[in-house]
Amino acid sequence: MRALATSGGAPRRRPWVVAAGVALALAMSAVSLAGCTSARNTLGTRDSACFRALPEARSAVGYVAVFAGVRSLQASALVKDIESTPHASRTIPPALTAVEHEATCLVAFKGSFAVDRVSRGWAPLPGPYQGAVVVVRFSNVKLVMTVLLPRLPRALEFSDLH
């Protein structure tokens, strides 16, 4: 870089060189910050796409239920968890068996639930019901069934917004 001499003897830089350096530093900062924040915008998994199922799931259980998490799984994972529980019904409803090997969104809620107070409710275990898993078809975001349970299945590890 060529410096211009000033009357004080110290070199003076051209203004466009300084402006270009500042612009380059700002651009590099913006790129590095964008890389840091983009990973946090989603869960980074297929579960992220299931957040589009939240309005359908919320409508199925009502607005007093507390969102507990969401998973993108085949419905067979929920069925296996239910079947492994003692005293569970061995008769799986046809609506749930129809999507057993399809991609579904399982949306979990906590609260106090009754079969006649949720959409398409099914309770495979004796109550009271403190957990609800809403099964929503992944392909068209349509409600399949609301499964009421005494508590949410820990094995499914629902991920939430926190």
N, C-alpha and C positions, 0 to 999 in steps of 0.2 A: 504494500500500500504506500502510496506516495503522500507524504505530508507536506503541507504548505507552511512556509515559514511565516511567523508573525513578528511584530515589532518587539515582543518580549522574548523572543528566541525559542519559545516552546512550539512544537508542531501543532497544526490545527487540521482536523479531519474534515473531509467533504461531508456535507449534510446528508446526501443520498446514501453514503456508505453506512452512516449511523442508523438511518431509517431502515435500510435493508437488514441490518443486523438485528434491530429490535423486532421487525416483522418476522424474521426467521425464528427468533427465540419464542415469540408468542405462538407461532404455528406449531412448533415442537411441543410446547406446553399443552396446547389444546389437544394434540394427538395423544400425548401420554395420559392426560386426564380422561379422555374418552375411553381409552383402553381399560382404565381402572373401574369406571362406572358401568360399562356395558355388561359385565359379568353379573352384576347385581340386579339387573332389570328383570330377569327371569330366574326360575329355578335351575335352568340349564338342562332340563330333562323334558321328557314328554309330558310330565306332570304340569308344566307351564301351560300347555294347550288346554288342559282341563279347567283352567280358571274361567274359560268362556262358558262352562256349564254351571257356574255359580247361580245365575238368575233362575234357571230351571230348577235347580236343587233347592234353592231358598224358597221358591214358590211351593214346592212339594211339602216342606216341613213347617212353613209359617215363619213369621218375622221375629218371634221371641226366642227361637233356637239360636245357640251360639255356634258359629263356624269353628270347626276343630281341625280341618285339614282336607287335603285332596290328594288322590292318587290316580294315575293312569294304569289300570291293570285289567286283565281279563276278569270277568265276573266269577270265573272258577276259583280265583284266590279267595274271594269272600265265601263262596259255597264251601270250600274245603275248611276254612276256619270255623264256619258254623257247624259243619258235620263233625268236626273234631271235639266239639263241646258236648259234655254229658247232658242228657235230657233235651237235646235239640231235636226238632222235627226232622225226620228223614225224608219228608215229602217236600221237594223243592217246587215252587210254583212254575208253571210252564213259561211265563214271561221271563223268568230269570234263567231257566235252562236254555231258552232260545238264544240268549246272548252269552252263554257260559264261556265260549271260546272266541268271542269277539273282543275288540278293544273297547273298554268302557272307562268312564270316569266315575270313581267312587268318591263321593263328597260326604264328609263326616260332620255331624253336628252333635252338640251336647245340649241337654235340656230335659224336660219332662214330656214324654210322648205317649200318645194313645193311637191304636191302629185306625180308629174311625176319625182321627183328627189330622191325618197326613194323606197325601195322594198316593194311591196304589200301595197301601201299607201291608206289610207281612211281618209277623212276629214269630220266629221259629223257636223262641225260648219263652218260659214264663216270665212275667214282668215283676216289678215295675221297670219301665224302659227309660234309661238315662242317655242312651245313644241311638243315633239314627244314621244309617249309611244310605245315601241316595245314589242309586245306580242310574247313570245317564249314558246312553249310547254315544260313543265317541264320534262316529261318522256323521250323525245328523243332530246331535245335541238334544235328543228326545228322552224324556223320563221313561225308564223301564220299570222301576220299583223302588219303594222306600222300605228298607229293612230295619226293623226296630229291635234293639238289643238292650240287655240290662246295663251293659257298658260297651264302649268301643273296643274293637279287637286290637290289641297291641301289636300283634304280628304283622299287621298291614302297614304300620309306621306311616301314618298320615303326615304329610308336610303342610305346614300352614304358612301364613305370610310373615311370621316372625323369624 
